[in-house]
Amino acid sequence: MRNLISFIILTCLMFLLTGCFGAKQIEGETYVTALGMDYKEGEFKLYIQGLNFGNIAKGEGSSLEEQPILIGEAKGESLAAALGVLEQLSALPLNYGHVTTIILSDSILKEKMEAVMDLISRSPLMRYNIVLYGTGENLKSLMETQSFFNYPQLFTVIHRPEETIHYNFSLPIIKYHQFTTRYSRSVGTTLIPSLKIDNTHFTEGKKKSIALINGEYVFSKQHFKGWLSKKEFSGLRWFTGQNQDIFIRPGNENLSVRVRNLKTKILVSKEKDPTYKIVVKGKGIMTQNSKNKTLKEVEKEINKIIKNEILSTVKKGDQLNTDVLNISEKSYKYYLNHWSIATIRKFNVHSVKQIQVKIKLEPGNYKYGNAKKDAA
């Protein structure tokens, strides 16, 4: 009798167990990895880039085959309306939980940033760590750019900018939560990196179209200020605070210096209006010196280069009537009881009274453990 009761209880419990009857297969949805947004002639145009699992779920040692990139596009009176059109037409349901990047056209950046912020805030699946880019290129062509060796586009600067920046210094990226934090700030600037299509430097049987970061769009006090190229932003790399090496090639390819242990300080002088002294310190290691220049000669040269890069970038920002290096933020954070916000906003090129660069140069000697790192 006891066994019968146990059997009945176990049988009833089995019916309470959940199964996989409602589970979805990964092939049953379209996984959107990037969004592109444009605005022309009073109408929004939205692009989606879909993920193909064909190049990801490969066995070890198997070759990769080039997979087409799924691109969807639609128009609407709003971004949500354009997205709704794609949702109605899609052969498989759209899943936005894997969006890593949003690319915005020039016109969106200049006129409709609030529409972008509204769409993201209303979508429960879009995360706030999405990377933002701007571009003057055709959005569809940009989203169709390729990676190397038939890897999917997930292995490009569009989706993995951190790796590109870590191994080869580029301009800083910004994620959506960082943008919203800085967008409404009373002082300083917010930067959105710009993307460009390059099809002149790499081939794999045919020319390879790749995306690269070539500049930054500048915002200040919720207004679009303009765009500066990577060259015009050369002074920004001395303010990034990233723990990485920076290479300088003064004038020619026969001389190269690696700068490391970089520390940049901004000192504020309490005058009628705030003025600033910038101090850059670090260690330089000679990596190439074909002309056998002395350490003092090279040291003097690179210190001058760094100073000129910082000053040049400050001047470029001044032309846009903004502080692109966010130097004035030091006053805003620590001395707001001394000056008003209006006074701090008066920052211009004349506010920087001194730029002091002290890079101590050492000869390239790899016996101290750098050879292994360089070889990698």
VEXDREN-2710 file (C-alpha; in Angstrom, 1 decimal):
% VEXDREN-2710
k/r/px/py/pz
1/MET/0.0/0.0/0.0
2/ARG/2.9/2.3/0.9
3/ASN/4.5/1.6/-2.5
4/LEU/1.3/2.4/-4.3
5/ILE/0.9/5.7/-2.6
6/SER/4.5/6.6/-3.4
7/PHE/3.9/5.7/-7.0
8/ILE/0.8/7.9/-7.3
9/ILE/2.6/10.9/-5.6
10/LEU/5.6/10.6/-8.0
11/THR/3.3/10.3/-11.0
12/CYS/1.5/13.5/-10.0
13/LEU/4.7/15.4/-9.4
14/MET/6.0/14.5/-12.9
15/PHE/3.0/16.3/-14.5
16/LEU/4.1/19.4/-12.5
17/LEU/7.5/19.5/-14.1
18/THR/8.0/22.1/-16.8
19/GLY/9.4/20.9/-20.2
20/CYS/10.8/22.6/-23.3
21/PHE/7.6/22.6/-25.2
22/GLY/7.6/26.5/-25.5
23/ALA/11.4/26.9/-26.0
24/LYS/12.6/28.8/-29.0
25/GLN/15.5/27.7/-31.2
26/ILE/18.2/30.2/-31.8
27/GLU/17.5/30.0/-35.5
28/GLY/13.9/31.1/-34.8
29/GLU/14.7/34.8/-34.3
30/THR/16.6/37.6/-36.1
31/TYR/19.2/38.8/-33.6
32/VAL/19.8/42.5/-34.4
33/THR/23.4/43.5/-33.7
34/ALA/23.5/47.1/-34.9
35/LEU/21.1/49.9/-35.7
36/GLY/21.6/52.7/-38.2
37/MET/19.6/55.9/-38.0
38/ASP/19.2/58.7/-40.6
39/TYR/16.9/61.7/-41.0
40/LYS/16.2/63.4/-44.4
41/GLU/13.5/65.6/-45.8
42/GLY/11.4/65.4/-42.6
43/GLU/11.5/61.6/-42.5
44/PHE/13.4/59.0/-40.5
45/LYS/15.2/56.1/-42.0
46/LEU/16.2/53.2/-39.9
47/TYR/18.6/50.3/-40.7
48/ILE/19.1/47.0/-38.8
49/GLN/22.0/44.6/-39.1
50/GLY/21.2/41.0/-38.4
51/LEU/23.4/38.3/-36.9
52/ASN/24.1/35.2/-38.8
53/PHE/25.3/32.2/-36.6
54/GLY/26.9/30.5/-39.5
55/ASN/30.4/31.9/-38.8
56/ILE/30.2/31.5/-35.1
57/ALA/29.0/27.9/-34.4
58/LYS/31.9/26.4/-36.3
59/GLY/33.8/23.4/-35.1
60/GLU/37.4/23.6/-34.1
61/GLY/39.7/23.5/-37.1
62/SER/36.9/24.0/-39.7
63/SER/37.3/26.8/-42.2
64/LEU/35.2/29.9/-42.2
65/GLU/33.0/30.7/-45.1
66/GLU/32.0/34.2/-45.9
67/GLN/28.4/34.8/-44.8
68/PRO/26.1/37.6/-46.2
69/ILE/25.2/40.4/-43.8
70/LEU/21.5/40.8/-43.2
71/ILE/20.5/44.5/-43.6
72/GLY/16.9/45.7/-43.2
73/GLU/15.8/49.3/-43.9
74/ALA/12.5/51.2/-43.6
75/LYS/11.2/54.8/-43.4
76/GLY/8.8/56.4/-41.0
77/GLU/7.6/59.6/-39.4
78/SER/9.5/58.5/-36.3
79/LEU/12.2/56.0/-35.5
80/ALA/9.7/53.8/-33.7
81/ALA/7.4/53.9/-36.8
82/ALA/10.3/52.8/-39.1
83/LEU/11.2/50.0/-36.7
84/GLY/7.6/48.9/-36.6
85/VAL/7.6/48.5/-40.4
86/LEU/10.6/46.2/-40.2
87/GLU/9.0/44.2/-37.4
88/GLN/5.9/43.6/-39.5
89/LEU/7.8/42.6/-42.6
90/SER/10.5/40.4/-40.9
91/ALA/10.4/36.7/-41.7
92/LEU/11.6/36.0/-38.2
93/PRO/10.9/38.0/-35.0
94/LEU/13.4/40.8/-34.3
95/ASN/15.3/40.4/-31.1
96/TYR/17.1/43.6/-29.8
97/GLY/18.8/42.1/-26.8
98/HIS/22.1/41.7/-28.7
99/VAL/22.4/45.3/-30.1
100/THR/25.9/46.4/-29.4
101/THR/26.2/49.5/-31.6
102/ILE/24.1/52.4/-32.9
103/ILE/25.4/54.4/-35.9
104/LEU/23.9/57.9/-36.4
105/SER/24.0/60.0/-39.5
106/ASP/25.2/63.6/-39.6
107/SER/21.7/64.9/-39.8
108/ILE/20.5/62.9/-36.8
109/LEU/23.4/64.2/-34.8
110/LYS/22.7/67.8/-35.7
111/GLU/18.9/67.7/-35.4
112/LYS/17.4/64.7/-33.8
113/MET/19.4/63.3/-30.8
114/GLU/16.4/63.5/-28.6
115/ALA/14.5/61.1/-30.9
116/VAL/17.4/58.6/-30.6
117/MET/17.4/58.9/-26.8
118/ASP/13.6/58.5/-26.7
119/LEU/13.7/55.3/-28.7
120/ILE/16.4/53.7/-26.6
121/SER/14.7/54.6/-23.3
122/ARG/11.4/53.1/-24.5
123/SER/12.9/49.8/-25.6
124/PRO/13.1/47.3/-22.8
125/LEU/15.7/45.1/-24.5
126/MET/18.2/47.8/-25.5
127/ARG/21.0/48.1/-23.0
128/TYR/22.6/51.3/-21.9
129/ASN/26.1/50.0/-22.7
130/ILE/25.5/50.3/-26.4
131/VAL/28.4/52.0/-28.3
132/LEU/27.4/55.2/-30.2
133/TYR/29.0/56.2/-33.5
134/GLY/28.4/59.0/-36.0
135/THR/29.1/58.9/-39.7
136/GLY/28.9/60.9/-42.9
137/GLU/29.0/57.7/-45.0
138/ASN/26.1/55.8/-46.5
139/LEU/24.8/53.8/-43.5
140/LYS/23.9/50.7/-45.5
141/SER/27.4/50.5/-47.0
142/LEU/29.0/51.1/-43.6
143/MET/27.0/48.3/-42.1
144/GLU/28.0/46.0/-44.9
145/THR/31.8/46.5/-44.3
146/GLN/33.8/43.3/-43.5
147/SER/36.2/41.8/-41.1
148/PHE/39.3/39.8/-42.0
149/PHE/39.5/36.1/-42.9
150/ASN/35.8/35.7/-43.3
151/TYR/35.1/36.4/-39.7
152/PRO/31.7/37.9/-39.1
153/GLN/31.3/41.7/-38.7
154/LEU/31.2/41.2/-34.9
155/PHE/35.1/41.1/-35.2
156/THR/35.3/44.7/-36.4
157/VAL/35.7/48.2/-34.8
158/ILE/32.0/48.6/-35.1
159/HIS/31.3/45.9/-32.6
160/ARG/34.6/45.5/-30.8
161/PRO/36.2/49.0/-30.6
162/GLU/37.9/48.4/-27.2
163/GLU/40.3/45.8/-28.8
164/THR/41.3/48.2/-31.6
165/ILE/41.9/51.0/-29.2
166/HIS/43.9/48.8/-26.8
167/TYR/46.3/47.5/-29.4
168/ASN/46.5/50.5/-31.7
169/PHE/45.6/53.9/-30.2
170/SER/42.6/55.5/-31.6
171/LEU/40.1/58.1/-30.5
172/PRO/38.0/57.2/-27.5
173/ILE/34.6/55.6/-27.8
174/ILE/31.5/56.4/-25.8
175/LYS/28.7/54.2/-24.6
176/TYR/25.1/55.4/-24.3
177/HIS/25.0/55.7/-20.5
178/GLN/28.2/57.8/-20.7
179/PHE/26.7/60.0/-23.4
180/THR/23.4/60.6/-21.4
181/THR/25.5/61.5/-18.3
182/ARG/27.6/64.1/-20.1
183/TYR/25.0/65.4/-22.6
184/SER/23.2/67.6/-20.1
185/ARG/26.4/68.7/-18.2
186/SER/26.7/72.5/-17.9
187/VAL/30.5/72.5/-18.6
188/GLY/32.7/70.7/-21.1
189/THR/32.1/68.6/-24.2
190/THR/30.8/65.2/-25.2
191/LEU/32.4/63.3/-28.0
192/ILE/30.9/60.7/-30.4
193/PRO/33.5/58.9/-32.6
194/SER/32.9/59.0/-36.4
195/LEU/33.3/56.0/-38.7
196/LYS/34.6/56.0/-42.3
197/ILE/34.8/53.3/-44.9
198/ASP/38.3/52.4/-46.1
199/ASN/38.8/50.2/-49.2
200/THR/42.3/51.1/-50.2
201/HIS/44.6/49.3/-47.7
202/PHE/43.6/45.6/-47.5
203/THR/42.7/42.9/-50.0
204/GLU/41.7/39.3/-49.7
205/GLY/41.5/38.3/-53.3
206/LYS/39.5/41.5/-53.8
207/LYS/39.5/44.9/-52.1
208/LYS/38.4/44.7/-48.5
209/SER/36.0/47.4/-47.3
210/ILE/36.6/48.0/-43.6
211/ALA/35.3/50.6/-41.0
212/LEU/37.7/52.8/-39.1
213/ILE/37.4/55.6/-36.6
214/ASN/38.5/58.9/-38.2
215/GLY/37.4/61.7/-35.9
216/GLU/34.9/62.9/-33.3
217/TYR/31.6/64.7/-33.3
218/VAL/31.5/67.4/-30.6
219/PHE/28.5/68.2/-28.4
220/SER/28.4/70.8/-25.7
221/LYS/25.5/71.8/-23.4
222/GLN/23.0/69.7/-25.5
223/HIS/24.1/71.3/-28.8
224/PHE/25.9/69.9/-31.8
225/LYS/29.2/71.9/-32.2
226/GLY/30.9/70.3/-35.2
227/TRP/33.4/67.6/-36.2
228/LEU/37.1/67.3/-35.8
229/SER/39.4/64.8/-37.5
230/LYS/41.7/62.4/-35.8
231/LYS/44.7/64.6/-36.7
232/GLU/43.0/67.7/-35.2
233/PHE/42.3/65.7/-32.0
234/SER/46.0/64.6/-31.6
235/GLY/46.2/66.4/-28.3
236/LEU/43.4/64.3/-26.8
237/ARG/45.6/61.2/-26.5
238/TRP/47.6/62.9/-23.7
239/PHE/44.4/63.2/-21.6
240/THR/42.8/59.7/-22.1
241/GLY/44.1/58.3/-18.8
242/GLN/44.4/54.9/-20.3
243/ASN/47.1/52.6/-19.2
244/GLN/48.7/52.1/-22.6
245/ASP/51.7/53.0/-24.6
246/ILE/51.7/55.8/-27.1
247/PHE/54.0/55.9/-30.0
248/ILE/55.5/59.1/-31.4
249/ARG/57.4/59.3/-34.7
250/PRO/59.0/62.8/-34.8
251/GLY/59.1/64.0/-38.4
252/ASN/60.2/60.8/-40.1
253/GLU/60.0/57.0/-39.9
254/ASN/63.6/56.6/-38.9
255/LEU/62.9/57.7/-35.3
256/SER/60.3/56.3/-33.0
257/VAL/59.6/56.7/-29.3
258/ARG/57.2/54.7/-27.0
259/VAL/55.7/56.8/-24.2
260/ARG/54.5/55.0/-21.1
261/ASN/53.5/55.6/-17.5
262/LEU/51.8/58.8/-18.7
263/LYS/50.4/61.1/-16.1
264/THR/48.6/64.4/-17.0
265/LYS/47.6/67.0/-14.4
266/ILE/45.5/70.1/-14.8
267/LEU/46.3/72.8/-12.2
268/VAL/43.8/75.7/-11.7
269/SER/44.9/79.2/-10.8
270/LYS/42.3/81.2/-8.8
271/GLU/42.3/84.5/-10.7
272/LYS/39.3/86.6/-11.8
273/ASP/38.6/84.0/-14.4
274/PRO/40.0/80.5/-14.0
275/THR/43.3/79.8/-15.8
276/TYR/45.0/76.5/-16.2
277/LYS/48.4/74.9/-16.3
278/ILE/48.8/71.5/-17.9
279/VAL/51.6/69.2/-16.7
280/VAL/52.4/66.0/-18.7
281/LYS/54.9/63.5/-17.3
282/GLY/56.0/60.1/-18.5
283/LYS/58.8/57.8/-19.5
284/GLY/59.9/57.5/-23.1
285/ILE/61.7/54.5/-24.6
286/MET/63.6/54.8/-27.9
287/THR/62.4/52.0/-30.3
288/GLN/64.1/53.3/-33.4
289/ASN/66.9/55.7/-34.0
290/SER/68.5/55.2/-37.4
291/LYS/70.1/58.6/-37.4
292/ASN/71.7/58.1/-34.0
293/LYS/70.4/61.2/-32.4
294/THR/71.3/61.8/-28.8
295/LEU/68.7/61.2/-26.0
296/LYS/68.6/64.9/-25.2
297/GLU/67.9/65.9/-28.8
298/VAL/65.1/63.4/-29.1
299/GLU/63.7/64.2/-25.7
300/LYS/63.5/67.9/-26.5
301/GLU/61.9/67.1/-29.8
302/ILE/59.1/64.8/-28.4
303/ASN/58.3/67.2/-25.6
304/LYS/57.8/70.0/-28.1
305/ILE/55.6/67.7/-30.2
306/ILE/53.4/66.8/-27.3
307/LYS/53.0/70.5/-26.3
308/ASN/52.1/71.5/-29.8
309/GLU/49.6/68.7/-30.2
310/ILE/47.8/69.8/-27.0
311/LEU/47.8/73.5/-27.9
312/SER/46.6/72.7/-31.5
313/THR/43.7/70.7/-30.2
314/VAL/42.7/73.5/-27.7
315/LYS/42.8/76.0/-30.6
316/LYS/40.6/73.7/-32.8
317/GLY/38.1/73.5/-29.9
318/ASP/38.2/77.3/-29.5
319/GLN/37.1/77.6/-33.1
320/LEU/34.0/75.6/-32.2
321/ASN/33.5/77.7/-29.1
322/THR/34.0/74.7/-26.8
323/ASP/36.5/73.1/-24.5
324/VAL/37.1/69.8/-26.4
325/LEU/39.7/68.5/-23.9
326/ASN/37.4/69.2/-20.9
327/ILE/40.1/71.2/-19.1
328/SER/37.5/73.5/-17.5
329/GLU/35.8/70.5/-15.8
330/LYS/38.5/70.8/-13.1
331/SER/37.0/74.1/-12.0
332/TYR/33.5/72.9/-12.3
333/LYS/34.1/69.9/-10.1
334/TYR/36.3/71.5/-7.4
335/TYR/35.9/75.2/-7.5
336/LEU/32.2/75.9/-8.2
337/ASN/32.0/77.9/-4.9
338/HIS/34.7/80.2/-6.3
339/TRP/33.3/80.9/-9.8
340/SER/29.9/80.7/-11.4
341/ILE/29.1/78.3/-14.1
342/ALA/28.9/81.2/-16.6
343/THR/32.4/82.2/-15.6
344/ILE/33.8/78.7/-16.0
345/ARG/32.1/78.5/-19.4
346/LYS/34.3/81.4/-20.7
347/PHE/37.1/78.9/-21.3
348/ASN/39.1/79.7/-24.4
349/VAL/42.6/79.2/-25.7
350/HIS/43.9/82.1/-23.6
351/SER/42.7/80.3/-20.5
352/VAL/45.6/77.8/-20.8
353/LYS/48.5/79.8/-19.5
354/GLN/51.2/77.1/-19.6
355/ILE/51.8/73.6/-21.0
356/GLN/54.7/71.8/-19.3
357/VAL/55.8/68.4/-20.8
358/LYS/58.4/66.3/-19.0
359/ILE/59.0/63.0/-20.8
360/LYS/62.2/61.4/-19.5
361/LEU/63.7/59.5/-22.4
362/GLU/65.6/56.2/-22.0
363/PRO/67.5/54.1/-24.6
364/GLY/65.7/51.1/-25.9
365/ASN/67.0/48.2/-23.8
366/TYR/64.8/45.1/-24.1
367/LYS/66.7/43.1/-21.4
368/TYR/64.3/44.7/-18.8
369/GLY/61.4/42.5/-20.0
370/ASN/60.0/44.5/-22.9
371/ALA/61.2/42.2/-25.6
372/LYS/58.6/39.5/-24.9
373/LYS/55.8/42.1/-25.0
374/ASP/57.0/43.6/-28.2
375/ALA/57.2/40.2/-29.9
376/ALA/53.6/39.5/-29.0
END
